[in-house]
């Protein structure tokens, strides 16, 4: 369904430090920078990009929006969360852990990136 996900940033260098740490914790490689200055992360068939807004206005986060990344284990999700906080992210929601409801069991860890975008990593139980 999705071809890619892109978030805006007001500080690409800060975002690179943050997302390099997050994707490194999930086994991914550091982002590459394209000729327009956008960061590109390729991992497990997914494409995630970070860009200054094309319209020249300030980047802002989507209230109510969340971007989720897949984790292979609870240890990997915890490492992702720890790496994100160490790289300038903010821990939000409940601490990383199992959530149950509606017949599903999910291990979730939530952060806000340095620009305020809400992201999480998830493992299905």
N, C-alpha and C positions, 0 to 999 in steps of 0.2 A: 504494500500500500504506500509506503513512504519511500521517496527517493533520497531524502536527506533531512537533517534538522540543522537550522542555523540560529544562533543567538547573537544579539548585539553586544558590543563592548565599547566602553569609552577609553580603555587602556589595553591595547592588544598585548603588550609585553607582560603585563600583570596576568592577563587571561592565559597566555601561553604557559607561564609558570604554574598556574593553577591546574589547567587541563592536562598538561604534560604529567603532573603528579597523579591526577586521577586516573588517566588512561594507563599510566605505568603500573598502578596498583591492580589494574584489570588485565595486565599482560600486553597492553598496546604500546605502540611506538610514539615518540614525541610528534607533535604536530608539524606539518610543513607549511611554509608561508608562500602563497601564490603571488604573482606579480602585482596584484591589487592590494596586497597586505593582509589578506584574509588567512586565518589559520584553518588547516584542513586535517582532520583526524580520520583515518581509515582503519576500521577494526571489525573483524568478524562479519564482513559484508556490509557494515553500516558506514555512513558518512556523516560526520558531525563537523560543522563549521562555526567559526567565530569571526565576526566582521564589525567594523565601524559601520553605523547606519549609512546607507547609500544617499539618503536625503540630506545628510549633513547635520541633522539634529542629534541631540543626546540619546544614547541608548537607554532603554528602560526595560524592566522585566514585565512579564505578563502575570497580572494578579489572577490566581486560580489555575495557572498553567504549571505543569510539571513535565520535565523530560526525564525519562527513566533509562538507565543503562543496566544491562544484564550482568549478573555476577555468577561465577561458577561454584562458589562455596560461601558459607558464612564468614570464613576467615578472609576471603577476598573482599567481601562487602565491608567488613570491619577495616581492612587495610585501606580501601578506597575512602572511607569516611575519615580515617585518621590522616591520610595523605591530603585530603581536601582541606581539613581544618588547619593542618600545618602549612599549607600553601596559600592561606588567606581566605578560605571559605568560612561560613558560619553554620554551625550545627543547629538544626531546627527540628520541629516536631518532637516525637518521642525519641529516646536513644535508639541506636540500631538494635533490631531484634525481630522476633517472630510476631506476626499479626494474624489473627484468625477471624473469619467472619464470612457469612454467605457461602459456606462450604469450601472456602479457599484458605490456604495457609501460605503466607508470604513472609520472607525475611526482607526487611526494608531498612534503608539508611538514607536520611534526607540531609541535604545541605542547600545553602544559597551560595552561588558563586560570588566573586567579588563585585559583580555588577547587579546582584540581586536576583538572578534567575534561579528558580527552584528546580533542583535536580535530585534524583535519587538513584540508588542501585537496588536491584531486586533479585531475589532468588526464590523460585517457586518450590514449595515444600511438598 
